[in-house]
């Protein structure tokens, strides 16, 4: 993978109903909670000045899944950017978790014990039945990155799996480092080749909007 990479402003979607329930979403979808809407507003306010300063030169991308599109719509309104500036990009969809989608961690461990053990033993190359491996996720994102204009900054609204994969690509993180990634829903990242900067939302903005903390992270 070449390190001739464009700059990204990488944003995770807001909290969803299944995030609250602790269920794995993948390609299945649930809408944002009220708290998730507030989180998207908080991220929008955090990034507003940065977006305004460069808005005409930015390219905007969004996963085709509803929770990411809902987040992008809120961001677009916050920034006074037409929503149709966001291009829907299938490679930005969340990793497919196949048979595990809709299940909580303890349900997967109990009801799909052999798969759970196999995934734990080989968390990058094991493909959940009907799903995809982390290695396959990284490969499709690397292909997508090659299509981007290197002379522009790209605003990307996506999912935790894609966010972690992209962070790893940009920083040459080890597999262990990537597996240890945890990020709240209100954290966005500025990525340039070899470097990442987390753009967390100040506590005063979270409090002003009534957010329930910085947001949830996920285990996989």
N, C-alpha and C positions, 0 to 999 in steps of 0.2 A: 504493500500500500504506500503510495507516494505521500510525502509530507507536504506537498504543495496543496494545502487545504485552505478553503475559504473560511472567513470568520463566521461563527454561528452565535446567535443568542437563543439559547435552548430553554424551553419552558415545558414543564409538566402540567397536564390537565389538573383541574381542581378536584376536590374530594367528591366521590360518587357514593351512591347508595351501597354498592358492594364493598367499597373501601371501608365504610362504617361497619358492615357485617363481617369483614375479614375474608371475603370470598375472592378467589382468583378470577380476573376478568378476561384477559387475553383478547380474543376477537369478539367475545360477547360484550354486551354494552349495558350499562345502567347510567341514568342521568346524574348530573351534579346535584348534590344536596344544597340547601340554602347556605350552609357554611362553605361549600365548594364555590358557589357564586361569589361570596364575599372574598374568598381566597383569590379568585381570578381578578377581582377588582383591585385587591391589594397588590398583586403582581403587576397589574397594569399601571397603578400609581407609582410603584417602585421604578418601573422602566420608562415612565412617560417622558422624562426629559431626554433620556438617551435616544428614544424613538423619534421624538420631535426634531432633535438635532440632525438626524440622518435620514429622516423618513423618505425623502424622494429617491434615495439611492438604495433603500432596503428592498429585499425580496422576502415575501411572507409565504410560509408553508404550513400545512396542517395535515395531520393524520386524517384518513377518511372516517374514522370511528366517531360516533356521536359525542362522546364526552370530550374529545379534543376539539371538535368543531364548536361545541357549546362554549368551551373556554375561549377559543379564538374569537368567537362573536363578541363576547364580553370585552376582551382585550381591544378588538377593533373599535368598539364604541368608546372605550376609555381613551383611546388614542386619537379619536376622530379620523380613523382610517377606514375606508369602505371595506366591508367584509369580503367583497369580491377581489380584493388585492391578495387574499390568501388562496394559494393554489393547493388543491387537495392532492396528496402524493401517497399512493398505496404503500411504498416502502417504509413510510413512517408509522404504519399500523403497529400495534403492540405485537410482541412475540405471541405466536399461537401456542396455547397450552393444551389443546386437544381435549382428551378425556378428563383433564383436571379442571376445566373451566366451570365456574359456578360453585366450586367446592372450597371449603375452608381448609386450613393447614392440617388440623387434626383429622378431618374426614379423608384427606388424601393419604395421610400416614396410616390410617386404619383400613380404608377400603381399597387402596391401591398400593399395598405394602411393598410388593416386589418392584413396582415402578418407582416408588419413592426411594427405595434403597439403591436402585440402579442410577437414578438421577443424582442422589447424594454422592455416589462413588465417582460419577463422571459428569459434573454439572455443566460442562461446556459442550460436550459432544453427544450426550444422550438426548434422543428425541422422544418426548412423551408421545404415546400413541395418538395419532391424529394431529400432532403439534409439530413444533420445530425446535431444534437445539439452539443454544446461545451462539454456537459457531455459525449456524445458518443465518441467524439474525445479523451478526456482524457482517457476514458476506454481502447480504442484500443492502445494508447501509453503506458499505464501502463502494458498491456499484453506484448507488444513488449520489454519493458525494462526488464521484467523478463527473457527474453531469452538471454540477453547479458552477456558476460564474465565479472565478477566483477573485475578481476585482470588486465584488459586492459583499456586504454583510447580509446574512440570511437569518430571519426570525423563524424559529421552528417550534410549533406546538405539537407535542407528542406524548409519549408514555414513559413510565419508569424504566422498562426494559430497554427501550431505544435510547433513552437518556444515558443510561449506564454504559451501553455499548458505544455510543458516540464519545462519551468522556474517555473511555478506554482507548479508542482509536486515536484520539487527539493527543493523549498524554503518554502513549505507549505503556499504559498501566499493565501490571502483571495480572494473571488470572485471579490470584488470591486478592489482589487489591480491588479488582472489579467486583468480586463476590462480596467484599466487605462494604461496598458503597451503600450508603443510606442517605436519602435526601427527603426533606419535608416537601409537601405540595406547594409551598409558597417560595421555594428556592428556585431561581433560574441560574443559568450558567453562561458566561461568555467564554467561548472556546476559540483559541487560535492554535496553530500547529505547535505542539509541545507544551501548551499551557492552558489551564482552566482557572477561571475566577468565579466563585460563587457570589451571586447577587441576591443576598437574602433581604427579606423585607424587614425594615425597622419595627421594633415593638410598638412604637406610637401609632404607626399606620395600621397594624393588626388590631390594636385596641380600638382605634377610632372607627374601624369598620365592623367591629364585633366579631372578629375571627376567633375561633376556638383554638388558639395557639398557632404555631407555624404549619401544622398539618401532619398528616400521617405518612409514614413510609411503608414499604412493603418488603416481604421477606424473600421474594424470588424475582 
